Amino acid sequence: MSQPLIAARNAPVRQLKARQDAAAARPELQVITPPAIRRLRIPLPVACVLMLTLGLFGLLMTNIAIAGDAYQITDLQVTSQRLADQQQAAAESLAAASSPGQLAAKAQTLGMVPAPDAVHLTGSSAVGDPTPAPKASNPPAQGETPSN
């Protein structure tokens, strides 16, 4: 046999030995499991119930806040109505006190008497004939203040 033929025959044997030597030098491969991660695992139904409870609680708090605002609005409307009533009563009292009859009565209590003939002033002259007013029948005493 020729030398190249012998070398060709032994070549696979040499390659197989080289692979076995290389495999022996390499560390064996192992399956490594990942480290256990400790995290909180909540089952899905519990999470759903928890989310639903939180949602209902939030809705309840919102409704309570809205109801509180509604009560406050109602209180303010009642206060506004009461103040409007007081304003109307004051306006009616003022209108009654400033009526001609009331003014005449107050003037009589002050000792004033109605003028028999009225004199009207126009620009620089007077229209009418001024006449003295009659004396009051019961004038108020000095220092006496008329009652309202």
C-alpha positions, 0 to 999 in steps of 0.5 A: 500500500502506498503511503497516501492511501494509508494516511487516508485510511487513518484520517477518520480515526485521527479525527474521531480521536481529536474530537473525543479529546476536545470533548473531554477538555470541554466542560459538560453542558448542563441545564441551568434553571433560572433562580426563583423570583420571589414576587407576589402572585395574586390569583386572577379572581382575587385580583378581579375582586380587589379591583372591583372593590376598589372601583366601587369604593371610589364610586362611593366616595365620588357619590358622597362628595357629590351629595355633600356638594348638593347639600351645600348648594341647597343650604346656600340657596336657602340662605340666598332666599332668606336674604332676598326675603329680608331685602324685600321686607326692608324695601317694603318698609322703606317704601311704607316709611317714605309714603306721603301719608307717613311723611305727613304724620312724621311732620305733624309729630315734629310740629310742622303744619301743611302750607295753605298755598304752595310756592313754586321756585322757578329759576330766579323767581317764585310762582305763587303768593306765600302766606304764613302757615298756621300755628301748630295746635300742640307743638313738641316741647323743646328737646323732645324728640318725636318717636318713629 
